Amino acid sequence: MEKVNNFVLRHKPGLISKHRYIDRPPGKIANSGSDQTSDPLNGNYTVVKLDSIMASFQGVNNNLELMSFTAQPYTDKTNGSGVAISDETSLSIEGGSNFKQMVTISADIDGNKKDEIIVAYLNDKNELWLEVIKYEEGAKTSNYAVLSRFIIEAEIGDQTTIWGSYTDEGEIKKPIIAWVDKSNKVKIWTCDNIADDTKREPFLFEGPETSESKKADIAIGAFTGQRNNEIAIFYEGKKDSNGNNLFVSVYCIANQKSKLISSAIVGATDEGYSPYTLNVKSGAFLANTVRDGLALSWAIKETDKAQLQMWECHKSNTEKTNNQFDLKMVDAAKDLAVKGGLIRTAVGDINDDGVEELVVGRVANELIEGHLVLQVYRFENTLKLSPASTGRMYGDNSFNFISFDFELAIADLENHSSPGLDNNYIGAGIVIAALGAEKSLMPQNGYARVSLGVIKVDPELNFAIRYKEKPAAIPGLFSGNIAYDSNKNLGNLKIKLTHGDFNGTNICVGSPKQSTIEDVNSIIAIINFPPIPSEFQNTEEFNCVGQVSFSDTKGNSTSMGLSTHRSYSTSDSLGSSLGISSLFSFTSSINKTHGKDFSKSTDKIADITTSLNVSSDKEDVILLNVNIFNTWEYPVYKDGVHKGHILVVFPQSSGNIKTLSGKDLSSLYKPAHLIGNILSYPSADPKDYDAMKGSFCNAVISVDSQPTSISANWSNSNNQSEQKSVNQSTHISNQQSANVSSDFLCGFSLGINHNYDNTYSNSESSNYAINFTESTNIDMSITPAGLNETMYYTVKPYVYWCKTGNYLKVDYAVFIPKGSTWFTQKYNESNPCFHLPWITDGYKLFTRDIEFVQSDNDSTTILVTVHNDTLKPTTKIELALYNKDPHKNGTQIGDIQTINGLPARGAGHCIFTVKTSFLESLLVDGYTSIYAVINPKTTLKNLNDHNKIGFGYYPSNYLSGAI
């Protein structure tokens, strides 16, 4: 198995082949060399990068012209939809003579989250100049200004080409400039603190020896899967004894030293001609490796043929070799038709699938002179060449699109026509910069036409239909400037293309705050006891028995599976501050890198299966999963401004299943019903029942003189119900009363409660999937004893996934027929009351109908629920609060509230607002009791007025310590 090195960082946000160490437990930062990490995003602090485009060429007066371009969606009735390119601003560099060679690079060289532009160029004096250009907001004439300018002191060979790139080992990038000296040796120059004239530290290294042609190209990547500071050099060298003249070498540059990692023979050019051009590109083409692949291409001008090869670096299996790795060719495409040696390549994730594709462009002469053939290559498990699609295009009919030079790039573009709006994301596109010839006398006078266009593909990498059969014009093409050569040798004119986030529109995250939260409760299931009147149970005359049980098809205990996975959530403020489009880009990038719910992790949390031998024969039963969570909260920045947070959530394990009784004081369970009072159950669907999803049970229980048993069941066969499995979210809050389930008091610790820097009340982290692992029956039975026809009633069971929490729930609706006079006579008088299910001394008046919800300021809402479990509506009800038992000198809190009336078998609420500081002043040993009295003027005079006085604990979670 391939060893992973923790120093590999991604070149580009969203590439899944560059993720690191998300499986390791909290500890030290991975980049320290430790085997642990406290940063699940692995130092990937640029999450979304939206590019601007810049082209450079020799313009009038022999100046070097740099032009930036903007993009926006475009539709043309003739040519269809596309991306329109417009020039934004330009910068002219005066060199005093012709620019013989040049290269432009975009990289963040100072860690300010903006890309600077590095321009290296040769003039007629053979001086190698380097300029660092930065974006300046609000500049009067140009948004770009020269930050630094100096000569690279080095020996430069005649007729050499200049190449450039950068190494990426962290937040600050290091530029790489390469050329061939007078002795035909490739020289590689890099520099620390390039923009600071006082701290600049340049380093010069020597590469391989080329032929007299000085043809070469370079690419940066992680070819061995170790560090992203490896340089591949593709060059024409002296012919060996077999006539081979093309070679490739890979070097590593670190700590001011260079080391040859591997070299290989690429082959011989057709008929021994010197190649017109050499191209090498690196790419994260494969999702199953951290090693970058290499794409080599070249063209022979004399034969109008080109070749494309795919290479990769392997661990050496030969003891004789001095190199640790071997370069091997995987596949080749030969005899590609090309005009004038014009073939170019580009690498990028063009369809947002998390791996990079290879785009190859060739100038062809099949139908329209100077038209371009683009081919997109997708790689699955190997670097085998197989084009996913081919398109043919041209500029417009007034001039040849590409006559002298062109460049390709893949860039993620934003819509500059609507900055700051949600629709500003255009997405990845193939950018084409070209030098063409108008059908006029302009070329004879040394002028060439500059064109830029963008081509998009669909998610399956297909070009628009118009490009399939024959060349078509590119909608939105820019063709407004000219390049110039005073010597009228247009074949020497070059155009360079770069792209980057020059103005800081990228989205990045800062260093995280790590927390460990213990005892995180998640509800797995609630199984409520079937409705049976208390008068019908355990008496000499009546002995009705009810039960709910789970079993498999053979009558044995069945089982429930719980899958746990990692996830992340965004803060409440992030969506509104970023906008829908940017937020989508942000989450898509993270999902591409790490997989949805961090599914790219190789260290999976083991799923657990719990036996469901639950039997609810006297009380309601609650199944909880209790777990420990590690969380990381990252600040998110866009345009250098803090926009919100992202919270990464890792459960430490699958947790433990805990069974609680609904009568357990510490459970804070707050059912809508009262066991033993069947009129407290609803007469319609439960409030948290989702009728769209339905119930597993569609039968009813008739409670009469005969025992009744019904089953809800589902199968594990191929035609299983879609409801058999459900994903459950972990709720996130930094509030004390963070509960979102109506089945529990606010204050019951559901989900993650922590004092985070931001709030996540609108966000949920999906961490569990609940499913039944085998065919299952839920058996519900009521066995009546001694009932006559005046006591009959009907129960409709509901077995469903609760819509407020996605946990399994067994609940009931009760229907009283007109002939059941026992109920109509017994419950014909209205009776507003509290539910008081406890009989233990000290808790007889404890009710869960008094609930405390604390706000951010100094106020607490006290929500009091009053029930009417009768068949007759009530009149107006008064309600009062007291700081302790009103029969023991309790003092009334605030004013009396009123409820206009309660319907039969209904409930109502009163809301009191008190100062939190007042409640805190009442605390003794960390809690206080707040009493509520229904109709206090009469209730307090009647000591036997049952269920009219109750108390609740503040804070609500006082009794939950046992959970």
N, C-alpha and C positions, 0 to 999 in steps of 0.2 A: 504493500500500500504506500502511496506517495506521501512522504513527510511534508507537512505544511510548516512554513516558516512565518513567524508572526510579523515580519517586517514588510510583507507584501501589502501594498495599499492599492486601491483602485485608481486607474487613470481617470475614470469618468463615473459620475454618479449613476447608480442603477445596474452595474454589471455584476451578475451573480457569481462570476468566477473569481471575484476578489474579496469575498467576505472572509472574516477571520474570527475564530475563537468565540463564537456565540455560545458554545456548549460548556464553557468552563465556569466554575463557581466564582462568586465575588472574591476579590482580592486585589492584587496590584494591576496596574495598567499593563496591557499586553505588550506595548512597545518597550517596556523595561526589560523584556526578555524572560519574564516570568511565565509559568504555565497557567496563570490565572488572569482573569480580566474583571475589571469593574466598569467596563464600557461595552455593552452589547452591540453598539453600532460600530465598534472597532475602529475608532479614530476617523471614521468617515464623516467629516464635519461639513462637507459640501454635499447637500442632498439633492438639490435641483439647480441646474446651471442652464440659464437661457443665454443664447449666444447672439452677439452682434457680428456682422461680417465686415471684413476689411480686405481690400485688394490693393496691391502695390505694383507699379509699373513705371517705366521711364516715360516721362511726359515731355511737353514742350519745354524749350530752353534747357533740355537735357537734365531737368530736375527729376528727383525721385518723388513720384506722386503716391500718396496714401489716401485712399477713399474709403469711408465707412458707409454702410448701406443699411437701410431699414426694410422691414418686410411687413406685408399685410395681405389678407386673403384677397383673391382676385377672381373675377368671372368675366369671360369674354364669350359673346354669343357664337363666335366662329370657332374659337379654339378651346372653349370649355373653361373649367375652373382651375385655379392654380395659386401661386404665391407671387405677388407683385413685389419687385425689388426697386427701391428708389435710393438715389444717392442722398446722404445726410449731410456730411461735411468732409472736408479734405485737408490734408496737410502736405506742404511741399518742402522737400529737403534739397537744399542747393549743394551740389557736390563740386561744381566748378568744371566738370567734364563728364563724359558719358559714364553711366553706371554699367559696368561690364557684367557684374553678377550681384545678386542680392538674395536675401532670405528674410522672411518675417516669422516671428514666433509670438504666440499669446500665452502668457503664464503669469500667475500671481507670484511675483518674486520678492514681495515684501510682507506678505501675510495680512494684507488689508482687505481680503475677500473680493478684490477686484483684479482683473487680469491687466497686466501691463503689456505693451507691444514692444518687442525687441526687434530692431531692424539691423541687420548686418549687410554691408555692401562693399564691393570693390570699386575703386575708381581707376582712371587711366594711369595713375601713379603707382598702381598696385598697392595702395594703402587699404587696409581692412578696417573700416569704420564700424562702430557699433553705437546705436542710439536707443535709449529707453524712452518710450512715449507713454504718457498716462492720460486718462480721461479727466477733464475738469468740467464740472457742472457749471453752466452759466457763462462760459467763456464768450467773449464778444465776437470774435471772428471765427474761431474754431474751438471745438470741444476737446481738442487734443493739443498737448504741449509736451515739449522735450524735457524729460526729467534729468537725463544724463547723456553725455556724448563724449566718446573717446576713441582713440586708435588702439586696436589690438596689436601689440608689438610682436610681430612674427614674420617669418620668411614665407612669402606667398609664391607659389609656382605660377608660371604663365599658363593662361587658358584653363585655370582651375575653376571648378564650380564651388559655390558656397552652400553648405547644408546646415540645417539647424533643427533643434528640438529642445526638450528639457527633461530632466529627471524629476521624479515625483516620489519623495520619501516622507512627505509630511505636508504641513500647511504652506511652507515656503518652497517654491520650485527653483531649480538651478538650470539656467540656460546652457545649452550645448551648441557650440559652433564648430564646424569641421570644414577642412579644406585640404588640398594637396600641395605640399611644398615643392621646392625646386628639385629635390631628390626623389620625387614621386612618392613620398611617404604621406599617408593620411595623418593629419594632425587634428587633435581633438582638444578644444578649449572650453573650460567651464570656469565659473566664477562665483564666489560667495559675495554677498553684499554688493551686487552689481550696480545698484542705483546710488550707492554712497561713495562719492569720490575719495573720502578719507579712510574708508574701511574696506575698500575693494581688495579681494584676494583671488587673483586669477591663477589657474593651474593649466598646464599644457601637457598632453599625453600623445604618445605616438602609436599609430595603428599600422595596418599592413601597407605593403608597397604596391602601387598600381602600375599599370602600363604607361606609356608615354601619353596616352589619350586622357589620363587623369579622370576617368569616368568612375563615379561611385554614388552611393546614396546611403543614408543612415536612418535607423529607427530605434526608438527607446521602448523598452518593455521589461516584463518579468519572464524571460524565456526559459529560465531554469526553475521558475516557481519559487525563487528565494527572495529577491528584492527587486524593486522597480527602478533599478539604476543600471540596467544592462543595455549595452549598445550593440546593435547589429549593423555591420558594415557590409554592404553588397558592392562589389567593385570588379572592374576589369583589371586583371593582373597580367604579368608576363606569361606567355603560353608555356605550359609544361610539356613533357615529352610526348603526351598523348594529344596535344593540341588544345587542351582545355585552357580557356582564358577568363572564365567567370568563376568567382569565388565568394564565399560568405564567411565572415568571422563574427564572433560574439565576445565582447569585452565587458568586464565589470569595473565600474569606477566608484571607489569609496576611499575615504580617509586620504585624499590627495594621492591615490595610487591607482594604477590600472592593471588589470589582470586579464590575460586571454583565457576565456572559458572553453571555447571550441571553435573550430574552423572546418570548412568542408569545400569540396569542389562542386560547383554548380553545373558546369559543363562547358561546351564550346559553342560559339555563335555560328550561325549558318554561314558556310563558306569562309569562315574565319574573319568576316567583316567585324569591324569595331561597332559595338552597339550605339545606336543613336541616342538612346537614353536608358538609364537604369532606375528602377523604382523598387523600394522596399517599404513595406508597411507591417506594423505589428498589430495584433488584435486579440481580444479575449473571445475567440471564436467558439469555444467549447464550454458548455456549462459544467462538465464533469472534471475539470482540471483547473488549477490555478496558474498553469503555464500559458503564456501568450504564444500564439502561432505567428509564423512569418509568411508574408505573401511577396514573392519576387516576380518582377516582370521586366521585360526589355523588348526593344524593337530594333530591327535592322532596316535602316532607311533604304538600302539598295534593293532589298527583297520584298518590301511591303508586307513583312511578316513579323509577328510578335509571339512571345511565349509567356505563359503564366505558370508559376510553380508555388506549391504550398510546402512549407518546411516547419519542423518542430524540433525541440531540443529534448533529448532523453538522457537519463542517467546512464553513464557508460558502463557497459558490461565487459569491456576488454581491459585486462590488467596491464597490457603493454602500452596503452595510450597514456600520455602525460596529462591529458585533459580529463576533467571530472565528468563532462557531459559530451554527448555526441549529437551533431546536427544531422538530421535525416530528412530527405525529401519524401513527402507522402503522396503527392499527386501532381500532374502537370497537364496543361492544355497547350497544345502546339499549333503552329500554323494559323494563328489568329490574324485575320486580314486587318491591315492598318495602313493608313496613308501618311507618308512623310515621317514615319517613326513616332507618331503622336499617340501614345498610350499612357494613361494615368490611372492611379488607383486611390481609393479612399476607404477608410474603415470607421464604422460606428454602429450604434444600435439604432437602426433606422425604423424599426417597427415596435419599439418599446417592449421587447420580449425578454430583455435581461442579458442577451448575448449580442456580440457585435457581428455585423455582416460585412462582407467585402463587396465593394462596388468597383467595377472595372469599366473605364471609358476608353473607346477607341474612335479615332476619326476614320470614317469610311468614305468611299467614293462610289457607292453603289447606285444611288438614284439622284440625290441632291448633293452637289459639291460642298464639302466641308461639314457634312452632317455628322452627328455623334451617335455612336452605338453604346448604350449603357447596359451592363449586365450586373445583376445582383446575385451574389452567391451566399447561400445559407449552409451552415455546417451543423450536422447532428452530433454524432459521436466521434467522428474522425474528420480530418481535413481533406476529405475527398471532394473534388471539384464537381459541382453540379449546379448550373445556373437555375435560380428560382424563377427568374423572369428576364426578359430582354425588351428594351425600348429603343426607339429611333427618333431623333429630334433634331431640329435646326433652329437658328435664330429667327430671321425673317427673310423674305425674298429679295431684299435690297442688297444684301452682302453675304459673303461666305461666313458662316458662324465661327468656324475655327480654321485659321489659315497658318498661324505661326506658333501658337502655344496655347495651352489651357491647363487649368488645375481643377481638382475635385476636392470636396470636403463634405462631411456629414455634420450638420449642426442642428441643435435644438433652438428653434426660433420663436420669438414672441411677436405679437401684433403691435407694432409701434403706432398704429393709427388710433388705438384706443388704450393708452397706458392707464394702468390702475384698475381696469375693468375686468370682470370675470372671464371675458372671452378673449383674453390677450394671448392665449397659448396656441401657437400654430402647430408646434411639434417638430419632429425630426424631418429633415429634407436633405436631398442631395444638392449641394451648391456647386454651380459650374461657373468658373471665371474663364473668359476666352479672349484671345486676340484674333480678330478676323480681318478680311480685306473687303472693302467696298468695291462695287463694280464701277470704278471710276479711275481717275488719275491719281487718287490719294496715295496708293502704295508707291507709285513712282516718285512721290515727293517725300517719302519716309514716314507716312502716317498709317496707323492700323486702328481698327475700331475695337473698343473695350466693351465687352458684354458680360452681364451677370444674369443668371437665372436659377430657379429652384425647381426641382422635380420631387414630387412626393410619391410614395407607394402606399398601398393599403396594408393592413396587418398581415396579409399572406404574401407580402412583398411583390405584389403585382403592380405594374405600371398601368396608367389609364389606357383604355382601349385604343385611343387615338394614336398611341405610340407603337402599337403592336405590328401592324402590317407594313406600314411605310412611314418615313419620317414625317413628323408633325411639328408645327411651330410651338414654342414654349410660351404659354400665357404669362403675362406680367414681366417679360424679359426687359432688363435695362440695357440700353445701348446708346449711352449719351456722351461718352468721353473718348479721347483718342490717345494712343501711345505714339511715341515719336523717336526716330533714330536719325540724327543729322547725317550719318553716313549712308543712309538709305538702305542699310543692310537689315531688312526686317526679320530675317531668319535669326538674328541675334537678340531680338526683343523677347523679353520674358514677362510673364505675369505671375504674381505670387498671391496666394489666398490664405488668409488666416481667420479664425473666428474665436471669440471669447467673450466673457462677461466683463466688458470694459467699464461699464457704469455701475456695477455692483447690484445687479438685479437677481443674483443667485439667492437661493435659500439654503441656509446652513444652520447647524446646531452647535451650541457651545458645550463645554464640559458638563457632565451630568452630576446630579446629587443622588447618591445611592442610599436606599433605605431597606430595611428588613421588617416586614409586618407579620406578626405572629397571630395565630388564632383567627384566620380569615374564614368566616362562615359563608357557605353557599347552601341554599336549600335544594335538596334533591327531590323530596316528595313530601306531601302532606296527605295523610289518610285519615279522614274524619269518621267518627263513629256514626253508625246509622241512627236516624231519628226514631227514638222510642220514648214515650212519655215516662217520666219518673214514677208516675202513679201505676204504671203497668209493669214495673220491675220489682222483683224481690219482695213481694207481699204474699200474704196467705191466699189472696184471691187471684192475683195476676203474677205471672212470671215470664214476661216476654224477654227473649234473648236476641241480640244482634251481633253480627260479626262481619269483618272484612278480612279476607286473606288472599295471598298471592300464591299461585302454584303453577307448575308446568302442566303439560297435557297429560302427564302420568300421575298427577296429584302430589308430586314432590315440590319442595321449595324451588322457586324459579330464581333468576338472578338478573341484576341490573348492571350494565357496564358504564364506567365513567372514564372518558378520555380527557386528558388534561393537555393543554398546549399553551405556548407562549403567545403574547400579543402586545399590542401597543394601543394607546389612546391619545387623542389630541385634546388640548384644553378648550374650554368654552370660547375663549377669545381668539383662538387661532383661525378658525374658519372665517369669521367675519373680517379679521384683519388681513388675511392673505387673499381672500376671495375664493370662489368655488374652483376656478380653473387652476390657480396656483396650489391650492390645497390638494386637488386631484393629482397634480404633478408630484407634489411632495410625498403623498402616500404611495403613489405608483412607484416612485424611485425606491422607497424602502421595501416595498413588496418584491420588486425585481431583484434587489440585492439579497435579501434574506429569505424571501419566500413569504407567502401569506401565512400569518401566524408563526413566522420564523420556521417554516417547514423545511428550509435548507439545512437546519441543524442535523448533525449526524448523531447527536446524543439525545435520543428520544426519551421522554418521560414515559415510564411503563404505565400502561392502562391498568385499572383495577376493576375487579368484578366483585360485587357484594351480593351475598345471598339474601333474597327478599323473603325471609320467613316471618314477615311482619304480620301480626294478627291483632286487629283493632276490635276488641270485644267489650271494652269498658270505657275507653277514652280515645281522644284524638292522638295520632302518632305523627311525629315529625322526624324526617331523615335529613341530617345535615352532613355536608362534607367540610371538614375542618383542615385547613392547610396553612402553610407558611409561604409568603410571597417575597421575592426580591423585586424592587422597583428602582428605576432610574428616571429621573426627571431632567430633560434637556431643554434649555432655552432655545427658541427658534428665532432666527434673524432673517430679515429680507431687506435689501437695500441698506444694510448696516443698522437697521432699526429692530428692536426687540418686538416680536409679534405675538408671542405666546409660548406654549410649552408642548412637548410630546412626552408621554409617560410610557416607558417600556416596562412590561409586567411579565415576570418569570415566576410561575409557581415552582417551589422547590421539589415537589413530588406530586403524586396523584392525591395525596391527603389521606385522611381517615374518615370513615363513615361513623356517625354518631346518631343514636336513636334517642329521642326525647319524648316525654309525655306532654300533651298539650296542657295538662294541669300543673306541670312543673313550674313553680313560681319563677325560676330563672330563665325560662324559655321566652318570656315576653310575647307568647302567642296570643293573638287577639282575634279569635274567630268571630264571625258575624252571628253565630248561633250560640245557644246555651244547651249543653247536653242535658237531656231530660225534659226539655221544653220544645216540642216539635213545631210550635207556632213561631219560634224564633228562626227557623229555617225559612229560606225564601219560597215564594209561591211561583217563581219564574226562574229564568236562567241566573246562575251566580254572576255577580258583578265582574269577576275576572275571567269569565268564560268567553272564549273566542268562537262565536258561532260559525265563522268561516272555516276554522280548522275542525270544529266538531268534537264529538265525544266518542270514546271507544265503546261506550255502552248506549244502546238505543232501546233498552227494555225498561219496564217499570216493575216495582214491587207492590203488590196489593197486600196490605196488612189486614188480614181478616182472621178467619178461624183456622186457616191452613198455613203450614210453614211455606215460606217462599224463598227461593234462592235463584239468583241470576248471575251471569258471568259476563264480564267484558274481556275480550281476548283478541290477540293478534298473533300472526304467524311469522316465522322467520323464512318463509318460502319466498320464491321469486316474485310473487304478487303481493308482497308485504305492503302494509299501509305506509304511506309517506310520514305518518305521524309517529312511527315507531321510534324515531330518533329526533333529538332536538338539541340545538346549540344554546348554551346558557351563558349569559354575560355576567361579568364581575363588575359591580357598581363601585364607582370611585368617588370619594368625597373627602373633604377636609372639615366637615361639619360633625359635631357630636351626635346629632340626630340624623344619621345618614341613610335611614331606611327608606326603600322605595316600594316595599311590599306591603299591601294593605292587610296582610295576615299577621303582621307583627307591629308592636309599638315602635314609634320613632325612638331611637336610642338602642334598639337591638342591633348588634354589630353584624351587618350584612355587607359583604364585599370589603373593599379596602378603605379604611378610615385613617387619614394621616394629614399632618399639617404641611401640605405641599405649597409650593410658591404660587400655584395657580389653581383654579377650580375646574372640575371635570363633571359637573352635575348633568351636563348635556351629552356626556360621552360615556361609553361603556366599553369594557375590555372583555372580549369573548375568550374565555379560558377553559370552558368545559363543553363536552358533548355527552349527553345522557342518552342511553339506549338500552333496550332490553335485549339480552344476548341469546335468548331462546324463546320459543313459543310460550306464551304466557296467558294465564287466566287470572282475572281478579274476581273472586267470588264474593258476593254480597248477599247476606241472608238475614232474615228476621223470622224468628220462630215465636208466634203468638201463643199465649196460654191463658185461657179464661176469658177471651174477649167475646163480646156479643156484637150484633150488627150495628148498634149505636156507636161503637167505638172504632169502626173501620176507617182507614185512611190509605192514601196512596203515596208512595215514595218514588221519585224519579232520580236515579243515580246519575251522576256526571263523572266520567273519568276522562281527564283532559290535561293538556299542557297549559298551565296558567299563563295568561297573556302578560301579566305584570312581572313575571320572573322566569318564565319558561321552565318551571319545575312541574313534576307530575302532581296532580291533585285529584282526590276523590271527595266529592261533595254531593249535596242532595237538594232537591226541591220537594216540598210536601204539599199535598192537595187534600182538603177536607171535603168530602161529599156532603150534599145537603141532608142526607138521611142520618148522618153521624151526629145525633143530638147530644151525645155526651159532651162533645167539644163545644157545641153552640151554647149549651147551658152553662158549662164551666167557665168559658172565656167570653161571656156576653157583656162583661163590664170592662171598660178601658182601664188600663193600669200602666201609666208611665213608670219605668223602672230602670235600674242598672242591672247588668248581669254580674251576679256574685257567685261564682262557681266553687268557692273554697269554704270548707267547714272547719278548718283548723283555727283554734283560738289565736287571736291576733291578726288573722287574715280574713275573717268572715265578711268584713266590709271592704276588703281590697277588690278593686275592679280595674279592668283594663279599658274601661270606658272613659278614663281621664288620661289624656295624652299631652305631652309637653314637646313643643317644637321651638327650638331656640334659633333666633335670627342672628345676623352678623353684628347688629348693634345691640344696645342694652334693652332688649325686649324679648319676651318669651310668649308665644301663643299657647294657650291652654285650650285644647279641643275636648269638649265634653259631649259624649254620645248618650242619648236617652232612647230607650226601646219601648215599644208598645206591642207586647207579644199576646195580643188579644184579637178578637174578631170585631171590635168596635173602635172607631176613631176617638181620639182624645180632644178635649178643648184646649185652650191656651195653657201653656206650662211656664212656670217661673223656675229659675235656676240660680243658685247662689254658691259662691266659693268661700271656703274658710281656711285659715292658716293651720288649724288643727281641729280635732273633734268638736263640733259645735255643742255637744252635750257636756263637754269638759272645758268650757270657757274659750272655745275657739272664736276668733275674730273674723268677721266677714271681710273678704278681699274685694274691693271695687263695688260696682253696682250689680243689682239683680238683672239678669238677662231673661229674655222670654223666647219661647218657641210657640208659634201660632197654633200648632196642633200637630198630632202625629196620626198618620193613617193606620188603619188596621194592619197588623203584622208589619209595621214599618218602624223607622227610626228617624231621629232628627239630631241636629247638632247645635251647640252654642260655642261661640268663640270668645274667649277672654284674653286680653292682652295685658300683661303685667311686666314690670321692670325685672330684668334678670338679676340685677343687684339686690332687689328686695327678696327674691327667692333664695339667693345665696346667703342673705343675712339670716335666714331661718334654718340653715343647715346645722345639724348636730350629728357628729360622727359621719359627715359626708352626705347626709340625706335629710329630707323632711317629708312629711305627709300633708298633702293638700286634699281637703274634703270638698265634695260637691253634694248639694242637697236639692232634691226636686220639691217644688212647692214648699219652701221653707216655713211659711207662716203656719201651715197646718201640720207638716211633717214633724217639726221640732216639738210640737205639743203632744204628738202621739208616739210614744216610745215603741209601740208595736207595729208601726207603719213599715212593712217589710220592703226591702229593695229600693228604698227612696234615698238612702244615704250611702255613699261610697267614698273611698279615698284612693289616691294614686301616689306613687313615689316620685319625687323630684330629686335627682335626675331619673329619667325613666329606666336607665340601665342599672340602677342601684342593685337590683336582684340578679343581674345577668352575669355576675362574676363566676358563677358555677359552670357556664357554658364552656 
